[in-house]
Amino acid sequence: MAQERDNNRPGGDRQRSNDRDRNKDNSRMGADSDFKEKVVAINRVAKVVKGGRRFSFSAIVVVGDGNGNVGYGLGKANEVTDAIAKGIDDAKKNVVKVPMYKHTVPHLMEGRYGGGFVLIQPAAAGTGVIAGGAMRAVFESAGIKDVLAKSKGSSNPHNVVKATFAALAKMRDPLQIAQARGISLARVFNG
């Protein structure tokens, strides 16, 4: 009798709608499951209230598929795990495509954001990722294997990550330049 009453009420079919939502979440996660997450920095923030201090956490996270797609996000919550989860969700919404040429960046580029200033230049095969902590996470997530990078200016990981993304966003894809100029890819680099 109680079962019949539940089905007659609006919203009585809750079990079926929950299954539908769960399937929607699984299909969405299937598309994003190839992203690898790297936590760049976790910051504890104290708010002074009447009873004492209330602590919360902020986390900056970088996600990437190792194939040129990379994004960053910021998550804030009362628990570290929740802050990281929120950061991952935010990072997946801000994914950008990074141009690469032979596992390195195509050309020299500078990036600025606030007090953060970064210099990125291509490196020969086998050099590895020579970069500071926050920049290293971005390059490894993007799949860049050989790069020389220097952070000049602020060491704040938020500004360094955003300056790195600014530099990567300004880079141009060598294949598109070759097609636009009507020349071969080798001639783009060698003149």
N, C-alpha and C positions, 0 to 999 in steps of 0.2 A: 504494500500500500504506500509506504514512504517512497519507494522507487517511482511509482506512478506520479506522485505529487511533484517530485523533483523534475520529471520530464515535462510536466505540464506548465511549469513556471518558466518565464523567460530566463535564459542562462542556465537551465537545468542540465543541459548537455555539456557540462564543463569538461568532462574527461576527454571528449572528442576534440574540443577546441585546443586543449593543452597539448594533445598529441600533434595536432596540426602545427602549432607554434614550435614544438620541439623539432619536427621535421624541417621546418623553415630554417631554424637555427643551425641544424646539422648540415643542410645543403650550403648555407652561407659559409660555415666554417670549413667545409671541404675545399672551397675555392681559395681560402686564405691560409690553409694549413701548411703550405709550403714556405711560409715566412718564418724566419728564425729571429728570435727576440734577443736583444742585448740591453741590459740595464746600464745606462751610462752613469747616473748619479741618483742617490737617495738623500733627501734632505729632511731633517726633523725640525718642525716648526713649533714653537711654544707660544701659546696664547695665555696671557695672565687673566684669570677670572677670579671671582670672589673667593672661591674655595681653594685656590692654588693655581697650578699651571695645567693647561689642557694641551696635550701634544697631538699633532697631526703630522702626516708625512706627504712629501711630494716626490715623485719619481719621474725622471726623464728617460724615455725608452726609445731605442732605435730598432726598427724591424726591416728585414730585407730578404730577398729570395736568392741572393748570391748571383743574380743574372742581370744586374743593372737596375732593379727596382728597389727603392729604399724610401723609408719614411720615418719621421720622428713624432713623438707625442709626449704630452705632460699629463700625469695623473695625480690627483690629490685626494687623500682619504685619511680616515682615522687609523687605519691599519696599513702596514707595508704591502701586504699581498694585494689588498684592494687598490692601492695606489698604482702598483705595477700593472694590474689588470686593466685599470682605466687608461693608463699610459699606452698599453698595447693597442687597445681599441682606438684611441686617438691617433696613434701612429699609422694604423691600417687605413684610416680615412685620409691621411696626408701623404700617400705614396707617390713618388715621382720617378720618372725614368732618367737614368744617368747615362750619358754617352760614354762608351768605352772603345778602346782600340788596342788589341793585343793585351788584354788584361791590365791596362793602365789607362790613365786619363789622356785624352787626345792632345791637349796643349796646356801651357802654363796659365794659371788663373788666380786672381785674388778675390777674396770674399770678405765682406764686412757686415757685421750686425752689432749695433750698440758699440760696446767697447771691444768686441771680439774682432780680430783681424787675422785671416789665415792666408797662407800662400801654398798653392798646390801646383806641383809640376810632374810631368811624366818621368818614368824611370825605366831603365833597361830591364829585360826579362831576368828574373832571379834576384832582383834587388830586395823584394819584399815590401811590406808596408812600414815605412819609416815615418811615423806620425805620433803625436801625443794621444793621451787616453781617449778624449771625447771624439777626436777626429778618427782615430783608429777604429772605433766601433762603427762609424758611418761607412768607412771604406770596406771593412770586412763584411758588413751586411750587404753592401752593394755588389760585392764580388770582385772588387778591384784588388789585384794581387801584388802589383808593383807600383809604388807611388812614393814620391818625396814630398813631405808636407811640413810646414812650420807654422805654429801658432804664435803670432806676434800681437801683443795686446792683452786683453782680459783673459784670465784663465778660468773664468766662470763657465762651467760646462754648458749651461743653457745658451750663452752667447757664442761659444765656440761651435756647438752643433749647428746653430742657425747660420753662422757665418760660413761654415762648410757647405751647408745646403745652398746658400746664396751663390757660392763659387761654382758648385756643381750645376746649378740651374742656368748659369750664364754660359756654360760650355756648349760648344756647337759640335754636332755629329759630323765626323769627317766624310762619311758617305754622302750626306745631304749636300755638303759643300762641293764635293767632287761633281755630283749630278748638276747642281746649280751652275757651276762654272763650265761644265761640259769637258772635264779633264779626268784623267785616271787618278785613282786613290794614291798611287805612288808619287805622282807629280804634285799632289797637294802637300805632302810632307817634304819632298826633296826639291821642289821648285821647278 
